[in-house]
């Protein structure tokens, strides 16, 4: 999807008439249902005419240009894609262009770049455009090397050799850089990559059509490629802030060994922003480089699943590689190079519990202090809106305060956007507004996305739990897609029973009218035909049971069904949380925290699906509200 598509000549005429930035603003309002910041408008106004003038000088007015082209399954947009034909091969040729207005910037020791007006490190422009090219090739089959030529160029049209400080970068087909005083070289390069013969105009239009109409591959399910990521090679393409965080960690490890330093890296991002992808990329790459690294979470289900999928549940290596937040009581400081704390919003006040041995209990400290102490580079990945139990205290403020008490350097990276949920520009916003976690009022799905025909994420309100279950089955029928049905914790979770024939079975605790289903099996009470709760989200047999927040959090599946129970209902245009209808003991006792925790619970459940989400409420007024918003 591109905001604007025209020939280079048409766009240059609009730029010369000072109409191009207004066209982009109008398109952004239609496609994104939002206004555009002054900085982005200024960027369009200053950068696009410079690029289009150079394209004109290269004799390429006939090539097709896609402006603000959205990467598939991603919130990121490419400044420009020039679509034409390779004069060498005659195949479709695409030039991905990243435009920068920078006049000066300083390349840091870790390869990142400091730009005066940003106040935070960013990727080198060559690295940025290279990751965009890699991402496009990875997700769009028509861009594979056997079908097309893809090239990446970073163009810093305001920069010149005077005071230039960005010389350290690798050059390849996906990453070249030109300054403003290198316009001649850029023009020659464009003529080398795109056929300047006007007779190729029809082929250029066809190349643009092929890119815009291509069906992208589905994004890679995290668990499906987790083993290859850790054992063998990188499976994910990290872009922008993900790559910044990766670089900060990598360099902090090098600096720790060289200068005996400690650096805490805090990575903040919403559901589906790529936190766990980043975690596994770091784990795999650092392990392959011989670093002492561990992955830790506060989720038994997530840790047990990773142990099973990546290295085998009985492997000693899996026990070492994947740990829990409370695994580091009494461990010597700086035992590890890196500890990757995934889902760090689940950090608790202390690691002590009823199973903690007396000798370790005496040595216990605040859990965040233990995690910071155990590694030279502790990495915390968190979403503060996913705190779902009392006592969970993994926030940026808590971690930063603990790091500063320990004398650590602190780096903070904020991941933007949504890579799950089909990379939808709108879905997370819709959920936040639905649950009142965004100050803006709730809005119908069609009103948020109606002007965007490319929006592929599916949202539905079903009239009954059986209809919701049927919807999930219909969406996955005849495909390899996965689906799960989860619910608020509003029904008792019984132990399995033995029937008259001696067979052990789950109890149908969740009863809604004439429909009933069991919760997922308890981890320590095996039942034939049902996976333990740890593997509910990853084992195909999990569809036969209903999951809860503790088995769904941290996971993703293609199609998600959510049953909202009577613990959160809509009354007189507002949400009302009812503790008396909850069966989650610790959360039920949370007092004034309960409304926030239950909203966060449903936010997590509503953001697990990669292709679509269906929802049903047991409360008639709430169901009517959901049906209206899903229209």
C-alpha positions in Angstrom: 0.0 0.0 0.0 1.3 3.4 -1.0 -0.2 6.8 0.0 0.4 8.1 -3.6 1.3 6.4 -6.8 2.1 8.3 -10.1 4.8 8.5 -12.7 7.9 10.5 -11.7 7.0 13.2 -14.2 3.5 13.7 -12.8 4.8 13.8 -9.3 7.5 16.3 -10.2 4.9 18.6 -11.8 2.8 18.4 -8.6 5.9 19.2 -6.6 6.8 22.2 -8.8 3.2 23.4 -8.4 3.6 23.0 -4.6 0.7 20.5 -4.6 2.5 17.3 -3.7 2.7 17.7 0.1 -1.0 18.7 0.2 -1.9 15.6 -1.8 0.0 13.4 0.7 -1.7 15.1 3.6 -5.1 14.5 2.1 -4.3 10.8 1.4 -3.0 10.3 4.9 -6.2 11.6 6.4 -8.2 9.2 4.2 -6.0 6.1 4.7 -4.8 6.6 8.3 -7.8 8.5 9.6 -5.4 10.9 11.3 -3.7 14.2 10.7 0.0 14.4 9.8 2.7 16.1 12.0 4.4 19.3 10.9 7.7 17.5 10.8 6.5 14.9 8.3 4.9 17.5 6.1 8.2 19.5 6.1 10.1 16.4 5.2 7.8 15.8 2.2 8.1 19.4 1.1 11.9 19.5 1.3 13.0 16.0 0.3 10.6 14.8 -2.4 11.3 17.6 -4.8 15.0 17.0 -4.5 14.6 13.3 -5.3 12.2 13.9 -8.2 14.5 16.5 -9.7 17.3 13.9 -9.8 15.0 11.2 -11.2 14.1 13.8 -14.0 17.7 14.5 -14.7 18.3 10.8 -15.0 15.7 10.7 -17.8 13.4 8.5 -15.7 10.2 10.6 -15.8 8.4 7.5 -17.0 9.1 5.3 -14.0 6.4 4.7 -11.5 6.9 6.1 -8.0 5.3 4.8 -4.8 5.4 7.4 -2.0 5.0 6.3 1.7 4.8 2.6 0.8 3.8 0.5 3.8 5.8 -2.6 4.6 3.6 -5.7 4.8 2.5 -6.7 8.3 4.3 -3.7 9.7 3.7 -0.1 10.8 6.7 1.1 8.9 6.6 3.0 5.6 9.3 3.5 2.9 9.8 7.1 1.7 9.8 6.1 -1.9 10.0 3.1 -4.2 11.0 3.7 -7.8 9.5 1.0 -10.1 10.9 0.3 -13.5 12.9 -2.2 -15.6 16.5 -3.2 -15.2 18.4 -2.1 -18.4 20.7 -5.1 -17.8 18.3 -8.0 -17.2 15.0 -6.7 -18.5 13.4 -7.8 -15.2 11.3 -5.6 -12.9 13.6 -3.4 -10.9 12.8 -1.6 -7.7 14.8 1.1 -6.0 13.9 1.7 -2.3 14.8 5.2 -1.3 15.2 6.5 2.3 15.3 10.3 2.3 17.0 12.3 5.1 17.1 16.1 5.5 20.2 15.9 7.8 23.0 18.4 7.3 25.1 16.9 10.0 25.1 13.8 12.2 27.6 11.9 14.3 28.3 8.2 13.9 28.8 6.6 17.3 31.2 3.9 18.3 28.4 1.4 18.2 27.5 2.3 14.6 24.3 4.1 15.5 23.9 7.8 14.7 23.2 10.8 16.8 21.2 13.6 15.1 20.9 16.9 17.0 17.2 17.3 16.6 16.3 13.7 17.6 17.6 13.3 21.1 18.0 9.5 20.7 20.2 7.3 18.7 18.9 6.1 15.3 20.1 3.7 12.7 22.7 4.6 10.1 20.6 5.5 6.9 22.3 2.7 5.0 21.4 0.1 7.6 17.8 1.5 7.7 17.3 1.2 3.9 19.0 -2.2 3.9 16.6 -3.6 6.5 13.6 -2.3 4.5 14.9 -4.1 1.4 15.5 -7.3 3.3 12.1 -7.1 4.9 10.3 -6.5 1.6 12.2 -9.4 -0.1 11.4 -11.6 2.9 7.6 -11.0 2.8 6.8 -10.3 -0.9 7.4 -13.3 -3.2 7.5 -11.2 -6.4 10.6 -9.4 -5.0 12.6 -12.6 -4.5 15.9 -12.6 -6.4 14.7 -15.0 -9.0 11.9 -12.7 -10.1 13.1 -9.1 -9.6 16.0 -6.8 -8.8 15.7 -4.8 -5.5 18.1 -2.0 -4.6 18.4 0.3 -1.6 19.6 3.9 -1.6 19.8 6.4 1.3 19.8 10.0 0.0 21.0 12.8 2.3 20.2 15.6 -0.1 21.2 18.4 2.3 24.5 16.9 3.4 27.9 17.6 1.9 31.5 16.5 2.4 32.2 19.4 4.7 32.0 18.0 8.3 30.8 14.6 7.0 31.0 12.0 9.7 29.0 9.0 8.4 31.7 7.2 6.5 31.6 3.8 8.2 29.1 1.5 6.5 29.0 -1.5 4.2 27.9 -1.1 0.6 25.8 -3.8 -1.2 22.8 -3.9 -3.5 20.4 -3.2 -0.6 22.5 -0.4 0.9 24.1 2.6 -0.9 24.4 6.2 0.2 24.6 9.5 -1.7 25.0 13.0 -0.3 23.7 16.2 -1.9 27.1 16.9 -3.4 27.1 13.5 -5.0 24.0 14.1 -7.1 25.9 13.2 -10.3 26.7 9.8 -8.9 23.1 9.2 -7.8 21.8 10.1 -11.3 24.3 7.7 -12.9 23.3 5.0 -10.4 19.6 5.4 -11.1 20.2 5.1 -14.8 22.2 1.9 -14.2 19.3 0.4 -12.1 16.3 1.7 -14.1 15.9 1.7 -17.9 15.9 5.3 -19.1 14.2 4.4 -22.4 10.7 5.9 -22.3 9.5 2.9 -24.2 9.8 0.9 -20.9 6.9 3.0 -19.4 4.4 0.3 -19.7 6.7 -2.3 -18.1 7.3 0.2 -15.3 3.6 0.5 -14.7 3.3 -3.3 -14.7 6.2 -3.5 -12.2 4.4 -1.1 -9.8 1.1 -3.1 -10.3 2.9 -6.4 -9.4 4.3 -4.9 -6.2 1.0 -3.3 -5.1 -1.1 -6.3 -6.0 1.3 -9.0 -4.7 -0.1 -11.1 -1.8 2.5 -11.0 0.9 3.5 -14.0 2.9 2.0 -14.3 6.3 4.4 -13.0 9.0 6.4 -15.7 10.6 4.8 -17.2 13.7 7.2 -16.7 16.6 7.2 -20.3 17.9 7.3 -21.8 14.5 10.8 -20.5 13.8 12.0 -20.1 17.4 14.2 -23.3 17.2 15.9 -22.2 13.9 16.4 -18.7 15.3 18.3 -19.9 18.4 20.1 -22.9 16.9 21.1 -21.9 13.4 20.6 -18.5 11.8 18.6 -15.3 12.0 15.0 -15.9 10.9 13.6 -12.4 11.5 14.4 -9.1 9.9 14.7 -6.4 12.5 13.8 -2.9 11.4 14.2 0.6 12.8 13.9 0.7 16.6 14.2 -3.1 16.8 17.6 -2.9 15.1 18.6 0.1 17.3 17.9 -2.0 20.4 19.8 -4.9 19.0 22.8 -2.7 18.2 22.8 -1.1 21.7 22.8 -4.6 23.4 25.5 -6.0 21.1 27.8 -3.0 21.7 27.1 -2.9 25.4 28.4 -6.5 25.6 31.5 -5.6 23.7 32.1 -2.6 25.9 31.5 -4.6 29.1 34.3 -7.0 28.2 36.6 -4.2 27.1 36.0 -1.7 29.9 34.3 -3.7 32.7 31.1 -1.7 32.4 27.4 -2.6 33.1 24.6 -1.3 30.9 20.8 -1.9 31.4 18.8 -1.8 28.2 15.0 -1.2 28.6 12.8 -1.9 25.6 9.2 -0.6 25.7 6.5 -1.7 23.3 2.9 -2.7 23.0 1.6 -6.1 22.1 2.9 -7.3 18.8 5.6 -4.6 18.6 8.3 -7.2 18.2 9.7 -7.6 21.7 9.9 -11.4 21.7 11.2 -11.4 18.2 14.0 -9.1 19.4 14.6 -11.3 22.4 15.0 -14.5 20.4 17.2 -12.7 17.8 19.5 -11.6 20.6 19.5 -15.0 22.3 20.3 -16.8 19.1 23.0 -14.4 17.8 24.8 -14.0 21.1 24.7 -17.7 21.8 26.2 -18.5 18.5 29.0 -15.9 19.2 29.9 -17.8 22.4 28.4 -15.3 24.9 27.0 -16.4 28.2 23.3 -15.5 27.7 20.0 -16.6 29.2 16.4 -15.9 28.5 14.1 -15.3 31.5 10.4 -14.7 31.9 7.8 -14.7 34.7 5.5 -17.0 32.7 5.7 -20.8 33.2 3.7 -21.4 30.0 6.0 -19.3 27.8 9.3 -20.6 29.4 8.2 -24.3 29.2 7.0 -23.9 25.6 10.3 -22.4 24.5 12.2 -25.1 26.3 10.2 -27.8 24.5 10.3 -26.2 21.0 13.8 -24.8 20.9 16.0 -27.5 22.5 13.8 -30.3 23.8 12.0 -30.3 27.2 14.4 -32.8 28.7 17.6 -31.2 27.4 20.0 -29.8 30.1 20.8 -27.0 27.8 17.1 -25.9 27.7 17.0 -25.8 31.5 20.0 -23.5 31.4 19.0 -21.3 28.4 15.4 -20.6 29.5 14.9 -19.6 33.1 12.4 -17.7 35.3 12.8 -14.3 36.9 13.1 -16.0 40.3 16.0 -18.3 39.2 18.8 -15.9 40.2 18.6 -15.8 44.0 22.1 -15.9 45.4 23.8 -16.2 42.0 27.2 -14.4 41.8 27.2 -11.0 40.1 28.0 -10.8 36.4 27.8 -14.5 36.0 26.3 -13.9 32.6 27.1 -11.6 29.7 23.4 -10.9 29.0 20.1 -11.8 30.7 17.1 -11.2 28.4 14.1 -10.5 30.5 11.1 -11.0 28.2 7.6 -10.0 29.4 9.4 -7.9 32.1 6.2 -6.3 33.2 5.7 -9.5 35.1 8.7 -8.9 37.4 7.6 -9.2 41.0 8.7 -7.5 44.2 10.8 -10.5 45.4 11.7 -14.0 44.1 10.8 -15.6 47.4 7.9 -18.0 47.4 6.7 -21.0 49.4 9.1 -23.3 47.5 12.2 -21.1 48.2 14.8 -22.9 50.3 15.7 -21.3 53.6 19.3 -20.6 52.6 18.2 -18.8 49.4 15.4 -17.0 51.2 18.0 -15.3 53.5 19.9 -14.0 50.5 16.9 -12.8 48.5 16.8 -9.2 47.3 14.3 -7.3 45.2 13.8 -9.4 42.1 14.8 -6.5 39.7 18.0 -6.1 41.7 18.8 -9.8 41.2 18.2 -9.6 37.5 20.4 -6.5 37.1 23.2 -8.0 39.2 23.5 -11.4 37.4 24.6 -10.0 34.0 26.8 -7.3 32.6 24.0 -6.4 30.2 20.5 -7.0 31.6 17.8 -6.4 28.9 14.2 -5.7 29.9 11.4 -6.0 27.4 8.0 -4.8 28.7 4.6 -3.4 28.1 3.3 -1.6 31.1 -0.3 -2.2 29.9 0.1 -6.0 30.3 0.4 -6.0 34.1 -2.4 -8.5 35.0 -1.7 -9.6 38.5 -1.2 -7.7 41.8 2.5 -7.5 42.8 3.8 -7.3 39.2 6.0 -4.2 39.1 8.0 -4.3 36.0 7.8 -0.7 34.9 10.4 1.6 33.2 10.5 3.7 36.4 11.2 0.8 38.7 13.8 -0.7 36.5 15.6 2.6 35.8 15.7 3.4 39.6 17.2 0.0 40.4 19.7 0.4 37.6 20.8 3.8 38.8 21.1 2.5 42.3 23.5 -0.1 41.0 25.5 2.5 39.1 24.5 1.2 35.6 24.3 3.1 32.4 20.7 3.0 31.2 19.6 2.9 27.5 15.8 3.1 26.7 14.3 2.2 23.3 10.6 2.5 22.4 9.3 0.1 19.8 6.6 1.7 17.6 3.8 0.0 15.9 2.2 -3.4 15.5 3.7 -6.4 13.8 1.2 -8.9 15.0 -2.5 -8.4 14.1 -1.6 -8.3 10.4 0.5 -5.3 11.0 -2.7 -3.3 11.2 -2.4 0.4 11.5 -5.6 0.5 13.5 -6.3 -2.6 15.5 -4.4 -1.9 18.7 -5.8 1.6 18.7 -9.3 0.2 18.3 -8.8 -2.2 21.3 -7.4 0.6 23.5 -10.3 2.8 22.6 -12.8 -0.1 23.1 -11.5 -0.7 26.6 -11.1 2.9 27.6 -7.3 2.6 27.8 -7.1 5.5 25.3 -8.5 8.9 26.1 -10.3 9.0 22.8 -13.9 7.5 22.6 -14.5 4.0 21.3 -15.1 3.8 17.6 -16.6 1.4 15.1 -14.1 -0.8 13.2 -15.6 0.2 9.9 -15.3 3.9 10.7 -11.7 3.5 11.7 -10.8 1.5 8.6 -13.5 2.1 6.1 -11.4 4.2 3.7 -8.6 1.7 3.7 -9.5 -1.2 1.4 -6.0 -2.7 2.1 -6.9 -3.3 5.7 -7.0 -7.1 5.9 -7.3 -7.7 9.7 -10.7 -9.3 10.5 -12.8 -8.2 13.5 -16.1 -9.8 14.4 -18.7 -9.9 17.2 -20.4 -13.3 17.3 -23.9 -13.8 18.9 -23.0 -16.9 21.0 -20.0 -18.9 22.1 -20.9 -21.7 19.7 -21.0 -19.1 16.9 -17.6 -17.8 18.0 -16.2 -21.3 18.0 -17.7 -22.0 14.6 -16.2 -18.8 13.2 -12.8 -19.9 14.3 -13.3 -23.3 12.7 -14.5 -21.8 9.4 -11.5 -19.4 9.2 -9.0 -22.2 9.7 -10.8 -25.0 7.7 -8.5 -26.5 5.0 -5.5 -24.4 6.1 -2.5 -24.7 8.4 -3.7 -21.7 10.3 -4.0 -21.9 14.1 -6.9 -20.7 16.3 -7.6 -20.6 20.1 -10.5 -19.6 22.2 -9.7 -17.8 25.5 -11.9 -16.2 28.2 -11.9 -14.0 31.2 -11.3 -15.9 34.4 -14.9 -15.9 35.4 -15.5 -19.7 36.0 -14.1 -22.2 38.4 -11.1 -24.2 37.3 -11.8 -27.7 38.5 -9.5 -30.7 38.8 -10.1 -33.4 36.3 -12.5 -36.2 37.2 -12.6 -40.0 36.6 -15.9 -41.2 35.0 -17.7 -44.5 35.7 -15.6 -46.2 33.0 -12.4 -45.2 34.7 -11.4 -42.6 32.1 -9.9 -39.3 33.3 -11.4 -36.2 31.8 -11.6 -32.5 32.1 -14.7 -30.8 33.7 -16.8 -28.5 31.5 -16.5 -25.6 33.9 -17.4 -22.9 31.4 -21.1 -23.2 30.9 -23.0 -20.5 28.8 -26.5 -21.5 28.0 -26.4 -24.9 26.3 -22.7 -24.5 25.4 -20.0 -25.8 27.6 -16.2 -26.3 27.4 -13.4 -27.1 29.8 -10.5 -24.8 30.8 -7.1 -25.9 29.6 -5.7 -28.8 31.6 -3.7 -28.1 34.8 0.0 -28.5 34.4 0.4 -31.2 37.1 -2.8 -33.1 36.4 -2.4 -34.9 33.0 -5.5 -35.8 31.0 -5.4 -38.0 27.9 -5.9 -36.0 24.7 -5.3 -32.6 26.3 -2.0 -30.8 26.4 -0.8 -29.4 29.8 -1.6 -25.7 30.3 2.0 -24.8 29.4 1.4 -26.0 25.8 -2.2 -24.9 25.3 -1.2 -22.2 22.9 1.3 -24.3 20.9 -0.2 -27.8 20.8 -2.9 -28.3 18.2 -5.0 -30.2 20.8 -5.4 -26.9 22.7 -8.4 -25.8 20.5 -10.6 -28.2 22.4 -10.2 -26.3 25.7 -10.6 -22.6 26.6 -7.4 -20.7 27.6 -7.1 -18.0 30.2 -4.8 -15.0 30.6 -2.0 -17.1 32.1 -1.9 -19.5 29.1 -2.4 -16.9 26.4 -0.1 -14.1 27.5 3.2 -14.0 25.5 1.8 -16.2 22.7 0.2 -15.6 19.3 -2.0 -17.6 17.0 -3.6 -16.8 13.6 -7.2 -16.5 14.7 -8.3 -15.5 18.2 -11.6 -15.9 19.9 -12.3 -14.1 23.2 -15.2 -14.6 25.6 -15.7 -11.6 27.8 -17.2 -12.7 31.2 -19.3 -10.8 33.7 -16.1 -9.4 35.5 -16.1 -6.5 33.0 -19.4 -5.2 31.6 -20.7 -2.1 29.9 -23.2 0.1 31.8 -24.4 3.6 30.7 -21.5 4.2 28.3 -18.8 3.2 30.8 -17.0 0.0 31.9 -17.9 -1.5 35.2 -15.5 -4.1 36.8 -17.1 -6.6 39.1 -14.8 -8.5 41.5 -17.5 -10.8 42.7 -17.7 -12.4 39.3 -14.0 -13.3 39.1 -12.5 -16.6 40.0 -8.9 -15.3 39.8 -8.1 -15.3 43.6 -5.0 -13.0 43.7 -6.6 -10.5 41.2 -9.9 -10.7 43.0 -8.2 -9.6 46.2 -6.5 -6.6 44.5 -8.9 -4.0 45.8 -8.7 -0.8 43.9 -6.3 -2.3 41.4 -8.9 -4.8 40.1 -10.5 -2.6 37.4 -7.1 -1.8 35.8 -6.0 -5.4 36.0 -9.1 -6.8 34.4 -9.0 -4.3 31.6 -5.3 -5.2 30.9 -6.3 -8.9 30.9 -8.8 -8.3 28.1 -6.4 -6.1 26.3 -3.9 -9.0 26.3 -6.5 -11.6 25.2 -7.8 -9.3 22.4 -4.3 -8.8 20.9 -3.1 -12.4 20.4 -4.5 -13.0 16.9 -2.3 -12.5 13.8 -5.1 -12.5 11.2 -8.3 -11.8 13.1 -10.2 -11.6 16.4 -13.7 -12.6 17.2 -15.4 -11.6 20.5 -18.5 -12.5 22.5 -19.8 -11.2 25.9 -22.0 -13.1 28.3 -23.6 -9.8 29.2 -26.4 -8.7 26.8 -25.6 -4.9 27.2 -21.9 -5.5 26.6 -22.6 -7.8 23.7 -24.7 -5.1 22.0 -21.9 -2.6 22.5 -19.4 -5.1 21.0 -21.7 -5.8 18.0 -22.0 -2.1 17.3 -18.2 -1.5 17.5 -17.3 -4.5 15.3 -19.5 -3.2 12.5 
